[in-house]
Amino acid sequence: MIKVAFYDSKEYDVSSFRKYEDPDRFEFKFLETKLTADTASLAEGYDVVCVFVNDTVDAEVIDKLYGYGVKLIALRCAGYNNVDVEHAFGKIHVVHVPAYSPYAVAEHAAALLLTSIRRIHKAYNRTRDFNFSISGLTGFDLHGKTAGVVGTGKIGRIFIDICRGFGMNVIAYDKFPAADSGIEYVTLEELFRRSDIISLHCPLTEETLHMIDADAISLMKKGVVIINTSRGALIDGEALLDGIKARKVGAACLDVYEEEADIFFEDRSGHILDDDIISRLISMPNVIVTSHQAFLTEEALANIAQTTVGNILSYYDNDGICDNELCYRCGSIEQCRRERKQRCF
């Protein structure tokens, strides 16, 4: 019997994973609370903890989970910037879902873009009040514009395909360019200078932290549209606000936010937000914020549950070897030189 504790569980998580709850193999416990040093004790007696993007899995939490006998941390997401993978090495194995539905995220980025530049959200609010004026709703064509895509993994390449479908010119930056992709790669500085629209599809690392800062914005075209469906800390929120107030940034479409952990996924409508940056961003007429919902499609949820359960079973049925393990042995984390033929430890 494999006992799994799910942290930060929502109703859609429960319905997705309940389908795999086999009384002969699994015992699931769904917790609404996020994983922190204070809530780690709820995993005592469990073999696996399943976590999401805003759970805290730092060194202190890992040590506590290890002391409680937890053997596996299963992320039900692709990103792992909230996990101290290096500290986990030798103690607890970590697995993730490298791909669930790249279409979901890429399509959401496109939806944000279209909503913003064609003022769909403003028109919706007007007509709900029977206001059928179209004054102030003038947008612009995507056809012929230049889209700069930062990160050309699966999601980034699908977003590129969408942009090309609109007749846009596409340039891209990636530290590891995709070979024979037909993508025009440029330096990050050139991408900032040439792009009418910039969309971020890269992981959060020390190198990409605040990739969009005051210096980056100073290089951009006046009126640039910035889209972020990856990780909030790719953008310096203060710098973005300054760019909007200076009329340099024409629009911002954000599905993620640097300090989202205590805000997103919850109903805060009856509360005053202490976070001044997100409050000011939401108040801007040219900013659209969605609460980390780009992944939220039926197909993606099904794939996340299937892959997560598969990761857990692979670990237990395959002598601790899982293709989707995040291992620090070689320093490459996702592309271990052991090629998943042996246990990482």
Contacts in CASP RR format, 6 or more apart in sequence:
PFRMAT RR
TARGET T0000
AUTHOR 0000-0000-0000
METHOD contacts of the structure
MODEL  1
MIKVAFYDSKEYDVSSFRKYEDPDRFEFKFLETKLTADTASLAEGYDVVC
VFVNDTVDAEVIDKLYGYGVKLIALRCAGYNNVDVEHAFGKIHVVHVPAY
SPYAVAEHAAALLLTSIRRIHKAYNRTRDFNFSISGLTGFDLHGKTAGVV
GTGKIGRIFIDICRGFGMNVIAYDKFPAADSGIEYVTLEELFRRSDIISL
HCPLTEETLHMIDADAISLMKKGVVIINTSRGALIDGEALLDGIKARKVG
AACLDVYEEEADIFFEDRSGHILDDDIISRLISMPNVIVTSHQAFLTEEA
LANIAQTTVGNILSYYDNDGICDNELCYRCGSIEQCRRERKQRCF
1 24 0 8 1.000
1 25 0 8 1.000
1 26 0 8 1.000
1 27 0 8 1.000
2 25 0 8 1.000
2 26 0 8 1.000
2 27 0 8 1.000
2 47 0 8 1.000
2 48 0 8 1.000
2 312 0 8 1.000
2 316 0 8 1.000
3 26 0 8 1.000
3 27 0 8 1.000
3 29 0 8 1.000
3 45 0 8 1.000
3 46 0 8 1.000
3 47 0 8 1.000
3 48 0 8 1.000
4 26 0 8 1.000
4 27 0 8 1.000
4 28 0 8 1.000
4 29 0 8 1.000
4 46 0 8 1.000
4 47 0 8 1.000
4 48 0 8 1.000
4 49 0 8 1.000
4 50 0 8 1.000
4 74 0 8 1.000
4 312 0 8 1.000
5 29 0 8 1.000
5 31 0 8 1.000
5 42 0 8 1.000
5 43 0 8 1.000
5 46 0 8 1.000
5 48 0 8 1.000
5 49 0 8 1.000
5 50 0 8 1.000
6 13 0 8 1.000
6 17 0 8 1.000
6 28 0 8 1.000
6 29 0 8 1.000
6 30 0 8 1.000
6 31 0 8 1.000
6 49 0 8 1.000
6 50 0 8 1.000
7 31 0 8 1.000
7 33 0 8 1.000
7 34 0 8 1.000
7 35 0 8 1.000
7 39 0 8 1.000
7 42 0 8 1.000
7 49 0 8 1.000
7 50 0 8 1.000
7 51 0 8 1.000
7 52 0 8 1.000
7 55 0 8 1.000
8 31 0 8 1.000
8 32 0 8 1.000
8 33 0 8 1.000
8 34 0 8 1.000
8 35 0 8 1.000
8 51 0 8 1.000
8 52 0 8 1.000
8 54 0 8 1.000
8 55 0 8 1.000
8 265 0 8 1.000
9 30 0 8 1.000
9 31 0 8 1.000
9 32 0 8 1.000
10 265 0 8 1.000
12 296 0 8 1.000
12 301 0 8 1.000
13 30 0 8 1.000
13 52 0 8 1.000
13 76 0 8 1.000
13 301 0 8 1.000
14 30 0 8 1.000
16 301 0 8 1.000
16 302 0 8 1.000
16 304 0 8 1.000
16 305 0 8 1.000
17 28 0 8 1.000
17 30 0 8 1.000
17 50 0 8 1.000
17 305 0 8 1.000
17 308 0 8 1.000
17 309 0 8 1.000
18 28 0 8 1.000
19 305 0 8 1.000
20 26 0 8 1.000
20 305 0 8 1.000
20 306 0 8 1.000
20 309 0 8 1.000
21 27 0 8 1.000
21 28 0 8 1.000
25 313 0 8 1.000
26 309 0 8 1.000
29 46 0 8 1.000
31 39 0 8 1.000
31 42 0 8 1.000
33 39 0 8 1.000
33 42 0 8 1.000
34 54 0 8 1.000
34 55 0 8 1.000
34 56 0 8 1.000
34 261 0 8 1.000
35 43 0 8 1.000
35 49 0 8 1.000
35 51 0 8 1.000
35 55 0 8 1.000
35 56 0 8 1.000
35 57 0 8 1.000
35 61 0 8 1.000
36 55 0 8 1.000
36 56 0 8 1.000
36 61 0 8 1.000
37 56 0 8 1.000
37 58 0 8 1.000
37 60 0 8 1.000
37 61 0 8 1.000
37 64 0 8 1.000
40 61 0 8 1.000
40 64 0 8 1.000
40 65 0 8 1.000
40 68 0 8 1.000
41 64 0 8 1.000
41 68 0 8 1.000
43 49 0 8 1.000
43 65 0 8 1.000
43 68 0 8 1.000
43 70 0 8 1.000
44 68 0 8 1.000
44 69 0 8 1.000
45 68 0 8 1.000
45 69 0 8 1.000
46 68 0 8 1.000
46 70 0 8 1.000
47 69 0 8 1.000
47 70 0 8 1.000
47 71 0 8 1.000
47 72 0 8 1.000
48 70 0 8 1.000
48 71 0 8 1.000
48 72 0 8 1.000
48 73 0 8 1.000
48 74 0 8 1.000
48 312 0 8 1.000
49 65 0 8 1.000
49 70 0 8 1.000
49 72 0 8 1.000
49 73 0 8 1.000
49 74 0 8 1.000
50 74 0 8 1.000
50 75 0 8 1.000
50 76 0 8 1.000
50 308 0 8 1.000
51 57 0 8 1.000
51 73 0 8 1.000
51 74 0 8 1.000
51 75 0 8 1.000
51 76 0 8 1.000
51 82 0 8 1.000
51 83 0 8 1.000
52 75 0 8 1.000
52 76 0 8 1.000
52 77 0 8 1.000
53 77 0 8 1.000
53 79 0 8 1.000
53 82 0 8 1.000
53 292 0 8 1.000
54 82 0 8 1.000
54 260 0 8 1.000
54 261 0 8 1.000
54 264 0 8 1.000
54 265 0 8 1.000
55 82 0 8 1.000
56 82 0 8 1.000
56 261 0 8 1.000
57 73 0 8 1.000
57 82 0 8 1.000
57 83 0 8 1.000
57 84 0 8 1.000
57 88 0 8 1.000
58 84 0 8 1.000
58 87 0 8 1.000
59 84 0 8 1.000
59 87 0 8 1.000
62 73 0 8 1.000
62 84 0 8 1.000
62 87 0 8 1.000
62 88 0 8 1.000
62 91 0 8 1.000
62 92 0 8 1.000
63 87 0 8 1.000
63 91 0 8 1.000
65 73 0 8 1.000
65 92 0 8 1.000
66 91 0 8 1.000
66 92 0 8 1.000
70 92 0 8 1.000
71 92 0 8 1.000
71 93 0 8 1.000
71 315 0 8 1.000
72 92 0 8 1.000
72 93 0 8 1.000
72 94 0 8 1.000
72 95 0 8 1.000
72 312 0 8 1.000
72 315 0 8 1.000
73 83 0 8 1.000
73 88 0 8 1.000
73 92 0 8 1.000
73 93 0 8 1.000
73 94 0 8 1.000
73 95 0 8 1.000
74 95 0 8 1.000
74 96 0 8 1.000
74 308 0 8 1.000
74 311 0 8 1.000
74 312 0 8 1.000
75 83 0 8 1.000
75 94 0 8 1.000
75 95 0 8 1.000
75 96 0 8 1.000
75 97 0 8 1.000
75 308 0 8 1.000
76 97 0 8 1.000
76 304 0 8 1.000
76 305 0 8 1.000
76 308 0 8 1.000
77 96 0 8 1.000
77 97 0 8 1.000
77 295 0 8 1.000
77 304 0 8 1.000
78 96 0 8 1.000
78 97 0 8 1.000
78 98 0 8 1.000
78 99 0 8 1.000
78 100 0 8 1.000
79 96 0 8 1.000
79 203 0 8 1.000
79 204 0 8 1.000
79 231 0 8 1.000
80 94 0 8 1.000
80 96 0 8 1.000
80 326 0 8 1.000
80 333 0 8 1.000
81 203 0 8 1.000
81 204 0 8 1.000
81 205 0 8 1.000
81 231 0 8 1.000
81 233 0 8 1.000
83 94 0 8 1.000
83 326 0 8 1.000
85 94 0 8 1.000
85 326 0 8 1.000
85 327 0 8 1.000
85 328 0 8 1.000
85 333 0 8 1.000
86 328 0 8 1.000
88 94 0 8 1.000
88 328 0 8 1.000
89 327 0 8 1.000
89 328 0 8 1.000
89 329 0 8 1.000
89 344 0 8 1.000
89 345 0 8 1.000
90 345 0 8 1.000
93 315 0 8 1.000
93 320 0 8 1.000
93 322 0 8 1.000
93 325 0 8 1.000
93 327 0 8 1.000
93 344 0 8 1.000
93 345 0 8 1.000
94 325 0 8 1.000
94 326 0 8 1.000
94 327 0 8 1.000
95 311 0 8 1.000
95 312 0 8 1.000
95 315 0 8 1.000
95 322 0 8 1.000
95 324 0 8 1.000
95 325 0 8 1.000
95 326 0 8 1.000
96 311 0 8 1.000
96 324 0 8 1.000
96 326 0 8 1.000
97 303 0 8 1.000
97 304 0 8 1.000
97 307 0 8 1.000
97 308 0 8 1.000
97 311 0 8 1.000
97 324 0 8 1.000
98 324 0 8 1.000
98 334 0 8 1.000
99 154 0 8 1.000
99 303 0 8 1.000
100 295 0 8 1.000
100 300 0 8 1.000
100 303 0 8 1.000
100 304 0 8 1.000
100 307 0 8 1.000
101 295 0 8 1.000
101 297 0 8 1.000
101 299 0 8 1.000
101 300 0 8 1.000
101 303 0 8 1.000
102 153 0 8 1.000
102 154 0 8 1.000
102 155 0 8 1.000
102 156 0 8 1.000
102 158 0 8 1.000
103 158 0 8 1.000
103 299 0 8 1.000
104 294 0 8 1.000
104 295 0 8 1.000
104 296 0 8 1.000
104 297 0 8 1.000
104 299 0 8 1.000
104 300 0 8 1.000
105 155 0 8 1.000
105 201 0 8 1.000
105 229 0 8 1.000
105 294 0 8 1.000
105 295 0 8 1.000
106 155 0 8 1.000
106 156 0 8 1.000
106 158 0 8 1.000
106 159 0 8 1.000
106 162 0 8 1.000
106 201 0 8 1.000
107 158 0 8 1.000
107 162 0 8 1.000
108 229 0 8 1.000
108 255 0 8 1.000
108 290 0 8 1.000
108 293 0 8 1.000
108 294 0 8 1.000
109 159 0 8 1.000
109 199 0 8 1.000
109 201 0 8 1.000
109 227 0 8 1.000
109 229 0 8 1.000
109 253 0 8 1.000
109 255 0 8 1.000
109 294 0 8 1.000
110 159 0 8 1.000
110 162 0 8 1.000
110 163 0 8 1.000
112 227 0 8 1.000
112 229 0 8 1.000
112 253 0 8 1.000
112 255 0 8 1.000
112 288 0 8 1.000
112 290 0 8 1.000
113 142 0 8 1.000
113 197 0 8 1.000
113 199 0 8 1.000
113 225 0 8 1.000
113 227 0 8 1.000
113 253 0 8 1.000
114 120 0 8 1.000
114 142 0 8 1.000
115 121 0 8 1.000
115 253 0 8 1.000
115 288 0 8 1.000
116 225 0 8 1.000
116 251 0 8 1.000
116 253 0 8 1.000
116 286 0 8 1.000
116 288 0 8 1.000
117 139 0 8 1.000
117 140 0 8 1.000
117 142 0 8 1.000
117 225 0 8 1.000
117 251 0 8 1.000
118 137 0 8 1.000
118 139 0 8 1.000
119 136 0 8 1.000
119 137 0 8 1.000
119 138 0 8 1.000
119 139 0 8 1.000
121 288 0 8 1.000
122 136 0 8 1.000
122 137 0 8 1.000
122 285 0 8 1.000
123 134 0 8 1.000
123 137 0 8 1.000
126 132 0 8 1.000
126 133 0 8 1.000
142 163 0 8 1.000
142 166 0 8 1.000
142 167 0 8 1.000
142 168 0 8 1.000
142 197 0 8 1.000
143 166 0 8 1.000
143 167 0 8 1.000
143 168 0 8 1.000
144 167 0 8 1.000
144 168 0 8 1.000
144 169 0 8 1.000
145 168 0 8 1.000
145 169 0 8 1.000
145 196 0 8 1.000
145 197 0 8 1.000
146 168 0 8 1.000
146 169 0 8 1.000
146 170 0 8 1.000
146 171 0 8 1.000
146 194 0 8 1.000
146 195 0 8 1.000
146 196 0 8 1.000
146 197 0 8 1.000
147 160 0 8 1.000
147 163 0 8 1.000
147 168 0 8 1.000
147 169 0 8 1.000
147 170 0 8 1.000
147 171 0 8 1.000
147 195 0 8 1.000
147 196 0 8 1.000
147 197 0 8 1.000
147 198 0 8 1.000
147 199 0 8 1.000
148 170 0 8 1.000
148 171 0 8 1.000
148 172 0 8 1.000
148 173 0 8 1.000
148 191 0 8 1.000
148 194 0 8 1.000
148 195 0 8 1.000
148 197 0 8 1.000
148 198 0 8 1.000
148 199 0 8 1.000
149 156 0 8 1.000
149 159 0 8 1.000
149 160 0 8 1.000
149 163 0 8 1.000
149 170 0 8 1.000
149 171 0 8 1.000
149 172 0 8 1.000
149 173 0 8 1.000
149 199 0 8 1.000
149 201 0 8 1.000
150 172 0 8 1.000
150 173 0 8 1.000
150 174 0 8 1.000
150 188 0 8 1.000
150 191 0 8 1.000
150 198 0 8 1.000
150 199 0 8 1.000
150 200 0 8 1.000
150 201 0 8 1.000
150 202 0 8 1.000
150 211 0 8 1.000
151 172 0 8 1.000
151 173 0 8 1.000
151 174 0 8 1.000
151 200 0 8 1.000
151 201 0 8 1.000
151 202 0 8 1.000
152 160 0 8 1.000
152 172 0 8 1.000
152 174 0 8 1.000
152 177 0 8 1.000
152 178 0 8 1.000
152 181 0 8 1.000
152 183 0 8 1.000
152 201 0 8 1.000
153 174 0 8 1.000
153 178 0 8 1.000
153 201 0 8 1.000
155 201 0 8 1.000
155 229 0 8 1.000
156 199 0 8 1.000
156 201 0 8 1.000
157 178 0 8 1.000
157 181 0 8 1.000
157 183 0 8 1.000
159 199 0 8 1.000
159 201 0 8 1.000
160 170 0 8 1.000
160 172 0 8 1.000
160 183 0 8 1.000
163 170 0 8 1.000
163 197 0 8 1.000
164 170 0 8 1.000
168 197 0 8 1.000
170 183 0 8 1.000
170 184 0 8 1.000
171 184 0 8 1.000
171 185 0 8 1.000
171 186 0 8 1.000
171 190 0 8 1.000
171 191 0 8 1.000
171 194 0 8 1.000
171 195 0 8 1.000
172 183 0 8 1.000
172 184 0 8 1.000
172 185 0 8 1.000
172 186 0 8 1.000
172 191 0 8 1.000
173 185 0 8 1.000
173 186 0 8 1.000
173 187 0 8 1.000
173 188 0 8 1.000
173 191 0 8 1.000
174 185 0 8 1.000
174 202 0 8 1.000
175 207 0 8 1.000
177 183 0 8 1.000
177 185 0 8 1.000
186 194 0 8 1.000
188 211 0 8 1.000
188 216 0 8 1.000
189 219 0 8 1.000
191 198 0 8 1.000
192 198 0 8 1.000
192 216 0 8 1.000
192 219 0 8 1.000
192 220 0 8 1.000
193 219 0 8 1.000
193 220 0 8 1.000
193 221 0 8 1.000
194 221 0 8 1.000
195 220 0 8 1.000
195 221 0 8 1.000
195 224 0 8 1.000
196 221 0 8 1.000
196 223 0 8 1.000
196 224 0 8 1.000
196 225 0 8 1.000
197 224 0 8 1.000
197 225 0 8 1.000
197 226 0 8 1.000
197 227 0 8 1.000
198 212 0 8 1.000
198 220 0 8 1.000
198 224 0 8 1.000
198 225 0 8 1.000
198 226 0 8 1.000
198 227 0 8 1.000
199 226 0 8 1.000
199 227 0 8 1.000
199 228 0 8 1.000
199 229 0 8 1.000
200 211 0 8 1.000
200 212 0 8 1.000
200 226 0 8 1.000
200 227 0 8 1.000
200 228 0 8 1.000
200 229 0 8 1.000
200 230 0 8 1.000
200 234 0 8 1.000
200 235 0 8 1.000
201 229 0 8 1.000
201 230 0 8 1.000
202 208 0 8 1.000
202 211 0 8 1.000
202 230 0 8 1.000
202 234 0 8 1.000
203 230 0 8 1.000
203 231 0 8 1.000
204 230 0 8 1.000
204 231 0 8 1.000
204 232 0 8 1.000
204 233 0 8 1.000
204 234 0 8 1.000
208 234 0 8 1.000
209 233 0 8 1.000
209 234 0 8 1.000
210 233 0 8 1.000
210 234 0 8 1.000
210 235 0 8 1.000
210 236 0 8 1.000
210 239 0 8 1.000
211 234 0 8 1.000
211 235 0 8 1.000
212 226 0 8 1.000
212 228 0 8 1.000
212 234 0 8 1.000
212 235 0 8 1.000
212 236 0 8 1.000
212 239 0 8 1.000
212 240 0 8 1.000
213 236 0 8 1.000
213 239 0 8 1.000
214 236 0 8 1.000
214 239 0 8 1.000
214 242 0 8 1.000
216 239 0 8 1.000
217 239 0 8 1.000
217 240 0 8 1.000
217 242 0 8 1.000
217 243 0 8 1.000
217 248 0 8 1.000
217 249 0 8 1.000
218 248 0 8 1.000
220 248 0 8 1.000
220 249 0 8 1.000
222 247 0 8 1.000
222 248 0 8 1.000
222 250 0 8 1.000
223 247 0 8 1.000
223 248 0 8 1.000
223 249 0 8 1.000
223 250 0 8 1.000
223 251 0 8 1.000
224 248 0 8 1.000
224 249 0 8 1.000
224 250 0 8 1.000
225 249 0 8 1.000
225 250 0 8 1.000
225 251 0 8 1.000
225 252 0 8 1.000
225 253 0 8 1.000
226 235 0 8 1.000
226 240 0 8 1.000
226 249 0 8 1.000
226 251 0 8 1.000
226 252 0 8 1.000
226 253 0 8 1.000
227 252 0 8 1.000
227 253 0 8 1.000
227 254 0 8 1.000
228 234 0 8 1.000
228 235 0 8 1.000
228 252 0 8 1.000
228 253 0 8 1.000
228 254 0 8 1.000
228 255 0 8 1.000
228 256 0 8 1.000
229 255 0 8 1.000
229 256 0 8 1.000
229 294 0 8 1.000
230 256 0 8 1.000
231 256 0 8 1.000
232 254 0 8 1.000
232 256 0 8 1.000
232 257 0 8 1.000
232 258 0 8 1.000
232 260 0 8 1.000
233 258 0 8 1.000
235 254 0 8 1.000
235 258 0 8 1.000
237 258 0 8 1.000
237 277 0 8 1.000
237 281 0 8 1.000
238 277 0 8 1.000
240 249 0 8 1.000
240 252 0 8 1.000
240 281 0 8 1.000
241 277 0 8 1.000
241 280 0 8 1.000
241 281 0 8 1.000
241 284 0 8 1.000
243 249 0 8 1.000
244 250 0 8 1.000
244 252 0 8 1.000
244 281 0 8 1.000
244 284 0 8 1.000
244 286 0 8 1.000
244 287 0 8 1.000
249 286 0 8 1.000
250 286 0 8 1.000
251 286 0 8 1.000
251 287 0 8 1.000
251 288 0 8 1.000
252 281 0 8 1.000
252 284 0 8 1.000
252 286 0 8 1.000
252 287 0 8 1.000
252 288 0 8 1.000
253 287 0 8 1.000
253 288 0 8 1.000
254 281 0 8 1.000
254 287 0 8 1.000
254 288 0 8 1.000
254 289 0 8 1.000
254 290 0 8 1.000
255 289 0 8 1.000
255 290 0 8 1.000
255 291 0 8 1.000
255 292 0 8 1.000
255 293 0 8 1.000
255 294 0 8 1.000
256 292 0 8 1.000
257 263 0 8 1.000
257 264 0 8 1.000
257 278 0 8 1.000
257 281 0 8 1.000
257 289 0 8 1.000
259 275 0 8 1.000
259 277 0 8 1.000
259 278 0 8 1.000
260 278 0 8 1.000
260 291 0 8 1.000
260 292 0 8 1.000
263 273 0 8 1.000
263 275 0 8 1.000
263 278 0 8 1.000
263 291 0 8 1.000
264 291 0 8 1.000
264 292 0 8 1.000
265 291 0 8 1.000
265 292 0 8 1.000
273 279 0 8 1.000
278 289 0 8 1.000
281 287 0 8 1.000
281 289 0 8 1.000
282 289 0 8 1.000
295 304 0 8 1.000
307 324 0 8 1.000
311 322 0 8 1.000
311 324 0 8 1.000
314 320 0 8 1.000
314 321 0 8 1.000
314 322 0 8 1.000
314 323 0 8 1.000
314 324 0 8 1.000
315 321 0 8 1.000
315 322 0 8 1.000
315 325 0 8 1.000
319 343 0 8 1.000
320 343 0 8 1.000
321 340 0 8 1.000
321 341 0 8 1.000
321 342 0 8 1.000
321 343 0 8 1.000
322 340 0 8 1.000
323 340 0 8 1.000
325 336 0 8 1.000
325 340 0 8 1.000
325 344 0 8 1.000
326 333 0 8 1.000
326 334 0 8 1.000
327 333 0 8 1.000
327 336 0 8 1.000
327 338 0 8 1.000
327 344 0 8 1.000
327 345 0 8 1.000
329 336 0 8 1.000
329 338 0 8 1.000
329 344 0 8 1.000
329 345 0 8 1.000
330 336 0 8 1.000
330 337 0 8 1.000
330 338 0 8 1.000
336 344 0 8 1.000
338 344 0 8 1.000
END
